[in-house]
Amino acid sequence: MKKIVRIESYYEPRMWGGGTRLRNEFHYVTEVTPLGEVYNVVALPHHADCFVPKMNCTLSELYDHYPEWFECETPELPIRVNILDPMEDLSIQIHPDDDFARQYNKGRGKPEAWVILDAPEEGYIEFGHYAQNKEEFIRWAEQKEWEKLLRYLKTRWTVL
């Protein structure tokens, strides 16, 4: 039998965190500081894992015990939903696809989708790179030629 259960958010301190919007505008309550990221849905065993009070277990444990509730075919819950309030630039991250992750760490890839709720008018996001091969990537990175290497997209926003 399926049922609806409430899960508690998982809070992460981040060196780029420390703003007030997560607490003041979105009403998250935590002692975590500097608060930078709130996972509303995450099930990474022994790392970031939401707690499910009525079931007295973590979300990853719930997923293991009742896989039929989720109708997924993956060993780990394949979704994460989080909200960030960065006060500084975020790090550049390169996430593998499923094939690469399976081959090198027996994990899964990390496809992402971002919804930018607000950004400064001059805001941007790094999205991909221009390197044509591994050697070019390494050379430009070692020479810190970020403008040549990294593809930046301007964040666009519309006031409704």
C-alpha positions as CSV (number, residue, x, y, z in Angstrom):
1,M,0.0,0.0,0.0
2,K,1.4,3.4,-1.0
3,K,1.1,6.3,1.4
4,I,2.1,9.9,1.6
5,V,4.9,10.7,4.1
6,R,6.6,13.9,5.1
7,I,10.3,14.0,4.7
8,E,12.5,16.5,6.6
9,S,14.9,18.7,4.7
10,Y,18.6,18.0,4.8
11,Y,20.8,21.1,5.4
12,E,24.3,21.6,4.1
13,P,26.8,24.3,5.2
14,R,28.7,25.7,2.3
15,M,31.6,28.1,2.3
16,W,29.7,30.2,-0.3
17,G,26.6,30.2,1.9
18,G,25.5,32.5,4.6
19,G,22.7,34.5,3.0
20,T,19.3,35.0,4.7
21,R,16.9,34.1,2.0
22,L,16.6,30.4,2.8
23,R,15.6,31.3,6.3
24,N,13.7,34.5,5.8
25,E,11.9,34.0,2.4
26,F,11.6,30.2,2.3
27,H,11.2,29.7,6.1
28,Y,13.8,26.9,6.6
29,V,14.7,26.5,10.2
30,T,18.2,25.1,11.1
31,E,21.2,25.8,13.1
32,V,23.5,24.9,10.2
33,T,25.8,27.8,9.3
34,P,26.8,29.1,6.9
35,L,23.7,27.7,5.3
36,G,24.1,27.4,1.6
37,E,22.0,24.5,0.4
38,V,18.8,22.8,1.4
39,Y,18.0,19.4,0.0
40,N,14.2,18.9,0.0
41,V,14.6,15.4,-1.5
42,V,17.9,13.5,-1.3
43,A,18.7,9.9,-0.5
44,L,22.5,9.4,-0.4
45,P,23.2,6.8,2.2
46,H,25.7,7.8,4.9
47,H,26.0,11.3,3.3
48,A,23.0,13.6,2.6
49,D,19.8,11.7,3.4
50,C,16.5,13.2,4.4
51,F,14.8,11.8,7.5
52,V,11.3,10.4,7.3
53,P,9.9,10.9,10.9
54,K,6.7,8.7,10.6
55,M,8.7,5.8,9.3
56,N,11.7,6.5,11.6
57,C,14.2,6.0,8.8
58,T,16.1,7.9,6.2
59,L,14.7,8.4,2.7
60,S,17.4,6.0,1.3
61,E,16.2,3.3,3.8
62,L,12.6,3.9,2.8
63,Y,13.6,3.5,-0.8
64,D,15.3,0.2,0.0
65,H,12.4,-1.1,2.1
66,Y,9.5,0.0,-0.2
67,P,10.8,0.2,-3.8
68,E,7.3,-0.3,-5.1
69,W,6.3,3.1,-3.7
70,F,8.7,4.8,-5.9
71,E,8.3,2.9,-9.2
72,C,12.0,3.3,-10.1
73,E,14.4,0.8,-11.4
74,T,17.6,2.2,-10.0
75,P,19.4,1.0,-6.9
76,E,19.4,4.5,-5.5
77,L,16.7,7.1,-5.6
78,P,17.5,8.9,-8.9
79,I,16.3,12.4,-7.9
80,R,17.6,15.2,-5.8
81,V,15.7,18.5,-5.2
82,N,17.6,21.3,-3.6
83,I,17.6,25.0,-3.3
84,L,20.7,27.2,-3.0
85,D,21.4,30.7,-1.8
86,P,25.0,31.4,-2.9
87,M,26.7,34.5,-1.6
88,E,29.9,33.8,-3.6
89,D,30.7,32.1,-6.9
90,L,30.2,28.4,-6.9
91,S,32.8,25.9,-7.9
92,I,33.0,24.5,-11.4
93,Q,31.9,20.9,-11.4
94,I,32.1,18.3,-14.2
95,H,29.6,15.5,-13.7
96,P,29.9,12.2,-15.5
97,D,27.2,10.5,-17.5
98,D,25.9,7.1,-16.5
99,D,28.3,5.1,-18.7
100,F,31.4,6.9,-17.4
101,A,30.2,6.7,-13.7
102,R,29.5,3.0,-14.0
103,Q,32.9,2.3,-15.5
104,Y,35.0,4.3,-13.1
105,N,33.2,4.2,-9.7
106,K,30.3,1.8,-10.2
107,G,27.9,4.7,-9.6
108,R,25.6,6.7,-11.8
109,G,25.9,10.0,-13.6
110,K,24.6,13.3,-12.4
111,P,22.4,15.0,-15.0
112,E,21.2,18.3,-13.8
113,A,18.5,20.8,-14.4
114,W,18.6,24.3,-12.9
115,V,15.8,26.7,-12.3
116,I,17.2,30.1,-11.4
117,L,14.7,31.9,-9.2
118,D,16.7,35.1,-9.0
119,A,20.1,36.4,-10.2
120,P,21.9,39.7,-10.4
121,E,21.5,41.5,-13.7
122,E,25.2,40.8,-14.4
123,G,24.8,37.1,-13.3
124,Y,26.2,34.2,-15.3
125,I,26.5,30.5,-15.1
126,E,29.4,28.4,-16.4
127,F,27.9,25.8,-18.8
128,G,30.4,23.5,-20.5
129,H,33.7,24.1,-22.1
130,Y,35.3,24.8,-25.5
131,A,38.1,22.3,-25.4
132,Q,38.2,19.9,-28.3
133,N,40.1,17.2,-26.5
134,K,41.6,16.2,-23.1
135,E,45.0,17.7,-23.9
136,E,43.5,21.1,-24.8
137,F,41.4,21.1,-21.7
138,I,44.4,20.3,-19.5
139,R,46.6,22.9,-21.2
140,W,44.0,25.7,-20.9
141,A,43.2,24.8,-17.3
142,E,46.9,24.7,-16.3
143,Q,47.4,28.1,-17.9
144,K,44.3,29.4,-16.2
145,E,42.8,30.5,-19.6
146,W,39.3,30.4,-18.2
147,E,37.7,32.7,-20.8
148,K,39.1,30.5,-23.6
149,L,38.2,27.2,-21.9
150,L,34.9,27.8,-20.1
151,R,31.6,28.6,-21.8
152,Y,29.6,31.2,-19.8
153,L,25.9,31.9,-20.2
154,K,24.3,35.1,-19.0
155,T,21.5,34.4,-16.5
156,R,18.3,35.9,-17.8
157,W,15.5,37.0,-15.6
158,T,12.1,38.5,-16.1
159,V,10.2,40.5,-13.5
160,L,6.6,39.3,-13.5
